[in-house]
Structures are given as structure tokens and as C-alpha cells.
């Protein structure tokens, strides 16, 4: 058995462009993640539905874990997660993307 310190990065991404635009698909997300898989090694992708004041939209959670077979430092996981989050934010034309780590939650795109 092999174990490592638990640490993860989760990207919360909606599929609707802006507030009223095109709605991208889960398959499109998987394609973009696969195109960038060398950046992160392996990810878990889960379909998600975002419900908020005055609306809702489909989306996903993309999770990077400290996988014991290919262990990484907290800094490496943070860097990989933030880099992938920026790629997804751009590709899916999001104003904001939330990123959650084991010890901090961030919102990219707002000052």
C-alpha cells in the first residue's frame, strides 16, 4: 500500500457563455480536458447543475487529487489546477470560475 498527504484542487465551471450565451456540453468539456491532460496527469470530471439567484445552468466539477501512484506537492497541484482553470475559463467564455483547494477557495476572474 502507498499513501500520500491528502490534497486536491477542484474547478467549478459553468457551461453557459456569459449570462445569456451559448451553452456548451459536457462532451466539449471532456474534449478540452483530454487535450490538456498532460498538464495534470489525471482528473475526475463530474456533471453538475448550478442553481443561483435568478437562474441556473449546467456545468461540471473538474478535480485533481494527489494520486499516490504519481504523488505531487501541494504547490504542484495548486499550479496545475489554476492553469487548467484558466484554460477552461477561456474556452468556455466564463466571467468567473471557482477553484477550491483542501485549504482555500478562490474565484478567478474577479478582482
Secondary structure, 3 states (H helix, E strand, C coil): CCCCCCCEEEEEEECECCCCCCECCHHHHHHHHHHCHHHHCCCEEEEEEEEECCEEEEEEEEEEECCHHHCCCHHHHHHHHHHHHHHHHHHCCCCCEEEEECCCEEEECCC
